[in-house]
Amino acid sequence: MASIRLQRVSHQIKDELSLIFLHKIHDKKFGLVTVTNVKVTPDLREARIYLSVFEKELREELLLKVNELKGMIRTELAHKIQLRYVPELFFFIDDTLDYVEKIENLFKKIHNDNEEHSE
């Protein structure tokens, strides 16, 4: 039963953080920042937030900026959700797309190698 609640809280935090990034954090330099996942601890005291930004070069800079604004983001989140305690927020870069790209390149390489050997 607790896992359903954790999923529901994680989903609500993800939705609210997405809106906060869309409406409150206006930095066109980073483009569209996407909240890809939120993992909440069972006691709801901590939340790991995974962010995705298109340009790889800006990822570390985005992470620094988000950590500077962490207090403001948490305050905004507190106004949006109804929990006894607003979780402490920890931000991470979601590099899942990097792995997907790497695997696609490996498949392309294997495919090209097979074509060369069959000729």
Protein Blocks (a to p, Z undefined) as FASTA:
>chain_A
ZZmmmmmmmmmmmmmmmmmmmmmmccfknopaddfbdcddfklpaccdddddfblmlmmm
mmmmmmmmmmmmmmmmmmmpccfbdcdddddddfklmmmmmmmmmmmmmmmmmmmmmZZ
